[in-house]
Amino acid sequence: MLPIGSLGPEVASAPVRMCPRHPEPVPLAHPLPVLKEALEKVSDDPRGNWAILRQALSAPGLAAMSAVVIHNDTVLWTGNFGRKNGSDPASGPPNEYTMYRISSISKIFPVLMLYRLWEEGTVASLDDPLERYASTFTINNPLGMASAPEQQSLMDELEKVGPAPRPSSVTLRRMASQLSGLPRRLRSTSLLWRGSTQEALSLLKDDVLVADPGTRCHYSTLAFSLLAHVLAAHTAQGDYQRWILENVLEPLGMEDTGFDLTPLVRARLAAGFYGSGRPAPLYDLGWYRPSGQMYSTPADLAKLAMVLLGGGPPLLRPDAAKALLAPLLACSGAYFANETGTPWEFHAQGGYRVVRKDGDLDGYAAAPEPRAATFYEVRPGPEGELRLRQFGPRVEALVPPAFRTLALRHLRGRVFQLHVAREFPCELPLGDAWLSLEAQHGQLVNFYPLDRHGLSPGFDVPGLNTYRVLRLQRKPVFKTQ
């Protein structure tokens, strides 16, 4: 029997969702006194954080350093350490108006161009393929086949003129976030290359992507320079540097930021040094200028940081600014950042996500000493598989014998993949400037077209920034010391 007054089983009532209540915002004193007071105490305390900056000057080649702390649209603290010219004992310290070459921090500006052109409608979507804006762009993607190729002999595959991979999926956003898979630079070029964008597109036709786009973080200077030059061709100015001047630098009042190293700029630049203490020359990066040519001052970079963080005159709409600062993909342990964005590097520190963009200009060597070079021997293994053996005095001094030979796994056409055939330790001391086995494992080897004797004259390993490894007529012999 049902209890009196009951017409059926008891049904629990749905919980009532209460409307959230938020406190009214209270204006705070700006800048926050507690932050400013803390910075003043720390900067005066020799044991504080700024002592770390002073200690950093003991690193080889580091002669000058400037730092700025901002909050919203206010500079809370500036610090300047060392000497503007480390080779001149009479040189004074730098200040917030000292000019520095900002190298890869220059990559922020092609990204700002991309987002502005997207807002204006010149770029339909951040995820448009590059081919939409550069119709002659093509590159082989051996890691992203639509289907497995039919079984053929290795020689037939090597003699193919045109591999048929699926479309590259190199999009504008991926180019701006180290996810395009493009090589670090164009084959057979240095950062001083002075070619044209059409020449660059021609060089890419027989090159390979070093990662399937969107799947792995891979640092590419080429991607940002190509992005900048291609987009500039779709603007009224038709010139990348002029567009940046008129649409970014002038509106933000960044009067001490630019590209050209005029005599006036050189007089205001902090002197750069290699780790050896030798002065570094002021290279002009030519076609690669968008990726690393610029100079700026701490004061100008503070203006840019304020704008990007919403504390200054808006450069982008709020939705675009939010997309600009968002991480896109977690990177593997072999990459130098935890996550990548456009063009930011994200690092985890103390439970916080730290957004950074670092910069470093390379040194150059026109002709390294033969004893410092690496030589390679490609031979079939016992089961017919190809193996690549590294040798030379430098290899024998640094690399244990067990790890000097790598397998070459055929992918497609003239493209092979390096494979460490045995387990290897993550931490293998190979010298300060040597590539780890983890970095070499899985890299692509792109052999040059075969000659009339069926021999390839050389190969590139674009993922390791290694180009023009050329065939020698005979095996080198080294004298023992």
N, C-alpha and C positions, 0 to 999 in steps of 0.2 A: 504494500500500500504506500502511496505517496503521502508525505506529511501534509497536514492541513495547510491550505493556502499555496501549495506547490503545484504547478501545472506541468512540470517536466524536470529533467535533470538541471542542476544549477550550472549556468554558463558564466565563466569568468569575464568580467568586463575588460575591454581593451584599455591599456594605460593611457592616461590623458597626457599629451605632450604639452608641457608648459612653455610659454613664450619666453625666450631668453631675455635677460635684462643685462644691459651693458652700462658701465659707469660713464658719466659724462666726461669727455676729454678735458684735461686741465692743462693750460699753457705752462710750459716749463721755462725757466730762465735759460737763455741761449747765449753763449754755449754753457753747457751744464757746469756749474762751478766745481762740482766734485771731480769731474773729468779733468778740467784744467788744473786744479790743485794737485791731483795725483800725478799728472804729467810733469809739472814743475818739480815735485818732490823727487820723482824717479830720475829726471834728467840731471838733478843736482847731486844725486847719490852715486858715488863711484861704483857701488855694488849693484846698482839698478840695471834695468834692461838696456839702457843706452850704453852701458859699459860693454855690452855684447857688440854693439856697432863699432865702438872704438877698437875692441880686440880684433874685429874682423879685418881691420887694416893691416894686421900682421901677415895676412895671406899674400903669397907671392904675386906681384903685379898689381895689387890693389892699392892705389895711391890716394884716392879721394872718394868720399861717399856723402850723399845728401839724403835726408829723410824728411817727410812731411806727414803729419797726422791731421786729418780733417774730420769734422762732424757736421753733417748737413752742408751748409754753405759757408762754414767758418773754418779757418785754419787754426788748430789748437796749439800746434807745436811744430817747430822746424829744428833740425839738427844737421850740422855740417862738420865733417871730420876729414883729417888729412890735409894734403896740399893740392891745389889745383893742378900743379905740375910737379909730380913726384920726383923728377930728375933735377929740379931747381930748388936748392935749399932756401932760397930767398922768396920762393913762391908763397903767396898767402893761401888761406883756406878757401874752399868753395863756398858759395852761398846759394840761396834759392833761385838766383838769376844766372847761375853758372850753366852753360850749355853742356849737355852730355849727348853723345850718340846713343839713341835708345834701341837700336838694332831691332829685334823681333817684336818689341812693343809697337813698332810700325804696323804690325799686322792688324791692330785694332781698327785702323782707318779704312782698309778695304771692306771690313765687316760693317762699319758705319755706313759706308757707301751702299752696300747691298741692302741694308734695312731701310735707308731713306728712299732708294729707288723702288723698293717694294711698297712703301707707303704711298709713293707718288703714282704707282701703277705702271711704271716702266718695266719693272719685274712683276710678272703675274703671280708667282708663288716662290717662296724660299726653296721649295722642293722641286722647282723646275730642273730638268736635265740641262747640263751645260750646252748640249747640242742645240737647244732652242736659241741660244745667243751667239754660238760659234758653230755654224753649220758644218764646217770642215773638221770638227773635233772627232777623233776616233782613237781608241787605244784598246789593246788586247786585254781581256780579263780571264786569264786561264784558271782562276780560282772560283769562277762563278758560272760554270757551264750549265746551259739549260738541260742538256741530256748528255749521257756518256757517248763519246765518239765510237764509231765502229772500229773493231780491231784491225789494225794495219801494222805493217812492219815499221820499225823505228826509222829506217832510212826514208821511207815514204813520208812519214810524219815530219821529219826534219826538213825535207825538201819542199814542203808546202809553202807557197808564197804568202797566203793569207789565212791565218787561223780564223775560225768562225765562232767566237764566243758570243754569249748573249749580250744585249746592250749593257754599256758600262755602269749605268745607274750612278754616274758621277753627277750629283746635284749641287746647286749653288750652296745650300746649307751645309752639305758634307764637305765641300771645299773650304768653307769658313770655319770648320770645327775639327780638322785633322781626321776626318772620317771618309775622305774621298778615295783613299787607296792609291792616290797618285804618288809617284816617286818623290824623293826629297828634292831633287832638281832635275833638269833636263839632261839627257844623256850627252856625254862628251862636252859638257859646259861647266865652267866654274861660276861662282857668284858674280864675277866681273863680266859675264857675257853681255854683248851689246847687240844681240840680234833683235828681230821683230817678233810680234805675236804670231804672224803667219808662219814664220820660220819655226817658232816653238810648236805650233800645231802640227807642222810637217814632221818634226822630230818625234812627236808622240805616236805617230802612226805605227811605228815598228817597236814601240816600247810596251811595257806591261804594267798593269796595276799590281802593286805589291800586297794588296789586301782586297778582298771583296768589299765594295763600298758599303759603309754603314755597319760593318761587323767588327772592326778592330781599329784602335787608335794608332795612327802612324803619322809622324811629324813630316809635313811637306811644305817646304818653302815655295816650291813650284806652284802649289795650289793657290796660294794667296796672290802671287804675282799674276798668274793667269786670270784669276777672278777679277783682279783690279783692271787689267788691260782690256779684257773682254767687256766688262760692264761700262768702262769709260767710252768705248766705241758706240754705246747706245745713249750717250748723254749729249746735250747741246754743246758742251765744251769740247768733247771728243778727246780730252786729255785728262788722265787720272790726277796728276799733281794739281792742275788748275781747278779741277772739281773739288778736291779736298780743301784747297785754299779758300774758295768762295763759299763752300757749304758747311765747313767745319771750323777751320782755323780762324777765319775772320769773324764769324758770328760769335764764337766763344772768346774772342779777344786773346787768342794764343799767338801773340805777335813774335814770340821767340821760338817758334817751332816751324820746321820746314825740311826741305830736301837738299838744297844746293849748298855745298860747303864753300861759300864765298870767303875772301880774305877777312871780312869783318866777322863772319861766323867762326872761322878758324882761330881768330884772336880771342874769342870768348869761350872756346871749348876747353873742358878739362882734358888733360893729356891722357891718352890710353896707353896701357903697357901690356905686354905678354907676361905670362907667369914667370918667365926667366928674368923679367925686369927690363927687357929690351923695349924701346918705344914702338908702338904699333902704328903703322902708316894709316892714313885716312883714305881707305878704298872707296871708290864710287862703284856702286853695285849694278849699274847699267840697267838691263831689262828687269833685274830682280829688285829694283828700287822699292816697289811697294811693300816688300817683305822685310826690309831691314835698313833702308837708307837714312831714315829721318834722324834729326836731332831735336832736342827740346830742353826745357829747364824744369826743375822741381815745381816752380810756381805754375807753369803752364800745365804740367801733368796733374797738379792738384785741381786746376779748373776743370779739366776733362773728367777727373774722378768725381768731382761734385755733381757734374751734369749727369753722368751715368748712374749715380746713386740717387738722383732725384732732388738734389739740393741746389740746382742752378737753373738757368734758362733751359727749357726743354728742347732737346735735339731730336727726340723721337716721341711718338705717341706712347702713352702708358703701356698699352698692350705690346707694342714693339719693344719697348725698353725692358719689359718683363721677359719677353722671349729671348732677348739678347743676353741676359744674365743667367739663363737657365742651363743646367747641365744637360747633356744629351745622351751620354753613354759612359758606363763604367769601363775603365781601362784595365788591362791585364797587369800583373805584377811587374812585367818587363818594361812597362812604360813608366815615364818619370812622374806622372800625375795619377791621382785616383780616378778622376773623371775628366771628360773634355767637353767644351762648349764652344760658343762662337765669339771670340777665339780663345776663350779662357781655359786655364788649367786649374782644376779644383783639387784641393788637398784637404785631408782630414787632420785637424789639430785640436787637441783638447776637447773633443766632442763637437767641434764646430766645423762647418764647411768653409774653407778659406778660398776665396776667388783670387787668382793671380794671373798675370801675364809677364813672363820672364823674357829676357833678351840677352843674347850673347853673339858677338861677331866672331866669325872664324878667322884663324890665321891661315896663311897659304904657303905652300912650298912648290916651286916650279919644277924641280927635279930632285927627288929624294935620293940619298945615297943607296947604291945597290944592296949594301949589307942590311939596310933598314927596310928593304922592300920584302914583299911576300910573293912567293912563286907557287904555281899550282900545276899539278900533273893530273890529267884525266885519263883513267884507264878502266878497262872492264874488270870486274871482280870475278871470283871463281865460278859464279853462276851466270855470268854474262851481264850483270848489272853494272852500271857506270859508277865509278868512285872518284872523288876529288880529293887529292892529297895535297896538303899545304906543306911547303918546306922553305928553307932558307935560314940563315943564322938567327934572325929574330924569332922565327917560329920555334926553332930548336931550343932557344934560350927560355921561351915563355910557355910553350904549350906542351903538356905531357904527351908522350908518343901515342897513348891510347886514344887521344882526341884530335889527332892531326888529320885523320882521314874521315870524310863525310860521304854518305851515299847521295847519289843524284837520282831522284825519282822523276820519271818522265811524266809531264802533265799533258802538254799539247804542243804540236808544232816544234819550235826550237826552244821551248820553255821547260826547264827542269826545276825541281824543288830540293833544296838542301835538307838532309835528314841525318841527325845524329843517331847512329844505329844502336847505341847502347845507352843505358841510363847514365846520366851525368849529374854531378853536384850543382846545385844552384849557385853556390859561392865557390868559384874556382879561380884562384889568384893568377891572372894572366898579364899583369902589368897595368899601369894606370891608363894607358891609352889603347888597350886591347879590347876587342869585342868579345863579350861573353858568349859561351856556347848557346845559352838561351836565346840570345839575339840572333845567332846564325841559324838555329834550327827553324826550318820552315820557310826560309827566304828563297826567292825565285832567282834562278840563273837564266838569263836571256842570251842565248848564243846568237852570233851574227850569221847572216845567210852563208850557206856553204859555197866554196869556190869550185872551180871546174874539176878539182881533184877530190871533191867530197869532204873537204876540211873546212871547219869554221875558223876564221882568222882571229876570233876572240869572243869575249862575252862581257856582259854587265851584270852586276848584282844590285839593282836599284834600291832595294830595301835597306842595304848597308851603305848606300851612297858610294858605291864602288863601280867605276866605269872604265872602259877601255883596258880591260885585262887582255893583252894581245899575245898571240902565239909567237914563240921564239923559234928560231931555226934549229937550235940545239939546246940541250939541257945545261943550265949554268953550273959551274964548278967553283966552289969556294975554298980558299986556302985556310988551313987551320992555323990559329995563332999560337 
